Amino acid sequence: MRAPGAGTASVVSLALLWLLGLPWTWSAAAALGVYVGSGGWRFLRIVCKTARRDLFGLSVLIRVRLELRRHQRAGHTIPRIFQAVVQRQPERLALVDAGTGECWTFAQLDAYSNAVANLFLQLGFVPGDVVAVFLEGRPEFVGLWLGLAKAGVEAALLNVNLRREPLAFCLGTSGAKALIFGGEMAAAVAEVSGHLGKSMIKFCSGDLGPEGVLPDTHLLDLLLKETSTAPLAQIPSKGMDDRLFYIYTSGTTGLPKAAIVVHSRYYRIAAFGHHAYCMQAADVLYDCLPLYHSAGNIIGVGQCLIYGLTVVLRKKFSASSFWNDCVKYNCTVVQYIGEICRYLLKQPVREAERQHRVRLAVGNGLRPAIWEEFTQRFGVRQIGEFYGATECNCSIANMDGKVGSCGFNSRILPHVYPIQLVKVNEDTMELLRDAQGLCIPCQAGEPGLLVGQINQQDPLRRFDGYVSESATSKKIAHSVFSKGDSVYLSGDVLVMDELGYMYFRDRSGDTFRWRGENVSTTEVEGVLSRLLGQTDVAVYGVAVPGVEGKAGMAAIADPQSLLDPNAMYQELQKVLAPYARPMFLRLLPQVDTTGTFKIQKTRLQREGFDPRQTSDRLFFLDLKQGHYLPLNEAVYTRICSGTFSL
């Protein structure tokens, strides 16, 4: 980028002119002229355009690092940091449930979490034990994992959409000794009770469903009422590098895998969001994202626990209630995923959308095509788009509102934050290496895999991985920047422009994002194949014009044309979460495979769901009618034009 020849030539010319006895001002001017004339003007242009952005980003980085260092030296944890917030403002609202109107002050949240900690210690749980938490987003969800953390017990936060095999798998692999589930999840728990070990203790929180109390289940609310709300007499000896909880994320291994979140990671994610977007203690944040994901539970709830903001929760996003909630609770910051923004824009104009006080929207997946329309219609001054996964060490953030960008890395001081885009084979995602065996950095405009250098001694660069060691090893590559180093592989392809702004290109590997969730193609393929008697199935994501993420499409071998899509869909509803059910089907004589019997998807993905590209039978899922319908050119045109909503 800096055109080394230009810099060298300018230094040499400066030295020669100085030796000739010319004034230093003349020498400097001449050297500058040589530098600019030799291509150095490009670097000067970048400096002029990005210096302010980079200095602010550097200040955020330094601030987060200093805060983390202070807490590490003091032996703090997230519960102890929260305790300091409670002491400062016990009567301020901490959490509000927009669905019920229930309000919890910091003192109430502290008391509830203290009761949880005391109860589980009385029941014989010890630091390092794991307890699974399976309930919808509400204040109790936060109080439960926080209380477990106070006792040194690690929570495994389960996706409430999981059912049957995936749910049993997550419970089994978590190593949980107990399960806390909401009354609304009783039916899902009943389906897997036979697969749970007899030693697993079950607790039900909240109102009971029509199923009543499940066998061998304790009513948690009654137990907590009888438990002391006083702080623990003896605090577990935990630190910022110890495990806090687990968040399940989809991956190439098929079924969800548990990502490890240590206390310093929780703090780092929340702190970066807080300082990058200049949040203040007086802000009120609206969080309608799932609390079993890092966006809702760390970036959102973390502002409450660490910085004392009031956070308004809604267990499920509602387009019709969104702005009304913001007005009612005086929200100044909202969270989103790309789908949320699109759904809001599809709503009819209402008074509340211009009566709110929201100044900042933080999230990811906002398409450039609707970015400015969203800000102009709803009067939101700043979009805080970011990129990052729960477990990654290469998160980036758009701090200055560059339309379409998910973040940046400095072109002036690129090594301050050691992340990079490197060249890969986009079909296999294999790293491409040079003659020395190192990876090849991408130039501006070239798509590449985002990687982050690992340093386990640095809380900003460490990679804690997953409970599964094999899953962890698959996300690490060696000798990337230099011989013997280690980097985290994000699995995502991005593009960086000349000024260092990065743009999300695609989600690689065997996952894609739909309805705000990561969908594992391996998991869906396995379910479909079992339902259809081990038939060959290829599942992949396809882009739909004007829609965020990728819709799931399944290519199924049906040589005799005997498959009934709707009979299959009836079974799919029992075993797959709504977001994981394929929106499109392609029934074909056979699914192409490689010589090693790996299913080939490249051609299928390229052809998508366009009936003009194939003579195979195509179907689409009509969500209103609840079944698959034939997909012809007329329907294809309506879907692509946006007149038929998926």
GIZIQUI-V946361 format. One record per run of one state. SS is the DSSP state (~ for helix, > for strand, _ for the rest). FROM is the first residue (numbers start at 1). LEN is the number of residues. If there is no record, write none. Layout:
SS:FROM:LEN + SS:FROM:LEN
This chain:
_:1:3 + ~:4:16 + _:20:4 + ~:24:50 + _:74:4 + ~:78:11 + _:89:4 + >:93:5 + _:98:5 + >:103:3 + ~:106:17 + _:123:7 + >:130:5 + _:135:4 + ~:139:12 + _:151:3 + >:154:4 + _:158:6 + ~:164:11 + _:175:3 + >:178:5 + ~:183:13 + _:196:5 + >:201:5 + _:206:11 + >:217:3 + ~:220:6 + _:226:17 + >:243:7 + _:250:7 + >:257:6 + ~:263:14 + _:277:7 + >:284:4 + _:288:6 + ~:294:14 + _:308:2 + >:310:4 + _:314:8 + ~:322:7 + _:329:4 + >:333:5 + ~:338:9 + _:347:5 + ~:352:4 + _:356:4 + >:360:5 + _:365:3 + ~:368:11 + _:379:3 + >:382:6 + _:388:8 + >:396:2 + _:398:9 + >:407:2 + _:409:10 + >:419:4 + _:423:1 + >:424:2 + _:426:4 + >:430:2 + _:432:1 + >:433:1 + _:434:5 + >:439:1 + _:440:1 + >:441:1 + _:442:5 + >:447:7 + _:454:12 + >:466:1 + _:467:2 + ~:469:6 + _:475:1 + >:476:3 + _:479:7 + >:486:11 + _:497:4 + >:501:7 + _:508:3 + >:511:4 + _:515:2 + >:517:4 + ~:521:11 + _:532:5 + >:537:6 + _:543:8 + >:551:7 + _:558:7 + ~:565:11 + _:576:2 + ~:578:3 + _:581:3 + >:584:5 + _:589:4 + >:593:1 + _:594:5 + >:599:1 + _:600:2 + ~:602:6 + _:608:3 + ~:611:3 + _:614:3 + >:617:6 + _:623:4 + >:627:4 + _:631:2 + ~:633:9 + _:642:5
